[in-house]
Amino acid sequence: MSFTNFSGVFGVYEGTKLYEYGAYGFANKNFRIQNSTSFCYGTASGTKGFTAVSILTLAAENKLNLDDSVKKLLTAKAGKYGSLDWLSEKVTVRSLLNHTSGVPDYFDEDFVDDFEEALCGNANYHYEKPEDFFPLIENMWKKQQAPYSSAGVFKYSNGGFVLLAAVVEAVSGMSFPSFVKQHIFTKFGMKSTGFFRLDETSPDGIVCATGYQQNGRSNIYGIPVTGGGDGGAFTTIADMAQFWHNLDPELNPESTLSPFIEDAWSPCIEGDDGLYGLGFWLRKENPHIVFLEGFDPGVQFFSFYNRDTKRSLTICLNDEQKKCSEVFEKYFGLVQE
């Protein structure tokens, strides 16, 4: 079947066995390089699943508790993050994971219209580490009429997951990208997944597709120069199949991480796009379908996993002038069955 209005790649897997796949459109329009299922694509907020698993890994190793105060964890690293006056001591790791902390989103559409405006006049290459985003979160905190008024209810916050990346660094002593690479990507056999900078050549053997915005331009100035806790990692459809396979508690009963994944994959609150656990969405119609999704300029990402059938569907779109609807209509039923 040929899709006429889709640019990107998709893959249906049963476990780690490829079932159906496709690649359409261009990974690079300048050089007319076609998309390929072997290429890496942006995950946008799909990265939050990797961040959640990083935190849960530290919890499984008894290095933190999900009900710990985030402020106390960060201020234990004297001087690195400043006084954090804007961060309430009532904010816990768990409340960040399920978006009930009340921590403002640094890109809050109630106050700003686009990513460039959210950066307060700074270039995107100034934002590399979690603490680089803290002034943006504080800026949104100051704009709120009643800070933390949403605490206890679901309010999606990229700022919250920036804080979680900082927690990973403070507790582990490693940079966030290094921790995720060692404890998830390498451990799970996700050989082509990583936090690749937009302004650097990718590692040998890895090709990252360019993302194109609605106006036809690439997204190199439309997103942070490198990914972090809230989004921006690159992955392949094969690596996402490995991710789901290695996380499934039923397939990995001996893992100390599995009880925490069971918790993360259990609905605890209703969000904007379905039920929500800890860093993962769940289909309201069938909570045994767990999923991640992400939207950035030039990027749309969806990855679904059915715990009952062990089937997954990952869709990576790299051109906002196109849509994912044709792929959904054709293949989502294979995961839903």
Stockholm file with secondary structure:
# STOCKHOLM 1.0

chainA/1-337         MSFTNFSGVFGVYEGTKLYEYGAYGFANKNFRIQNSTSFCYGTASGTKGFTAVSILTLAAENKLNLDDSVKKLLTAKAGKYGSLDWLSEKVTVRSLLNHTSGVPDYFDEDFVDDFEEALCGNANYHYEKPEDFFPLIENMWKKQQAPYSSAGVFKYSNGGFVLLAAVVEAVSGMSFPSFVKQHIFTKFGMKSTGFFRLDETSPDGIVCATGYQQNGRSNIYGIPVTGGGDGGAFTTIADMAQFWHNLDPELNPESTLSPFIEDAWSPCIEGDDGLYGLGFWLRKENPHIVFLEGFDPGVQFFSFYNRDTKRSLTICLNDEQKKCSEVFEKYFGLVQE
#=GR chainA/1-337 SS CCCSSCCEEEEEEETTEEEEEEEESEEETTTTEECCTTSBEECGGGGHHHHHHHHHHHHHTTSCCTTSBHHHHHHTSTTTSCCCTTSCTTCBHHHHHTTCSCCCCTTCTTTCSSHHHHTTTCCGGGCCSGGGGHHHHHHHHHHCSSTTTTTTSCCCCHHHHHHHHHHHHHHHSSCHHHHHIIIIIITTTCTTCBCCCTTSCCCTTCCBCCCBCTTSCBSTTTSCSSCBTTBCCEECHHHHHHHHHHHCTTTCTTCTTHHHHHHHTSCCEEETTEEECSSCEECSSCTTEEEEEEEETTEEEEEEEETTTCEEEEEEECBTTSCSHHHHHHHHHHHHC
#=GC SS_cons         CCCSSCCEEEEEEETTEEEEEEEESEEETTTTEECCTTSBEECGGGGHHHHHHHHHHHHHTTSCCTTSBHHHHHHTSTTTSCCCTTSCTTCBHHHHHTTCSCCCCTTCTTTCSSHHHHTTTCCGGGCCSGGGGHHHHHHHHHHCSSTTTTTTSCCCCHHHHHHHHHHHHHHHSSCHHHHHIIIIIITTTCTTCBCCCTTSCCCTTCCBCCCBCTTSCBSTTTSCSSCBTTBCCEECHHHHHHHHHHHCTTTCTTCTTHHHHHHHTSCCEEETTEEECSSCEECSSCTTEEEEEEEETTEEEEEEEETTTCEEEEEEECBTTSCSHHHHHHHHHHHHC
//
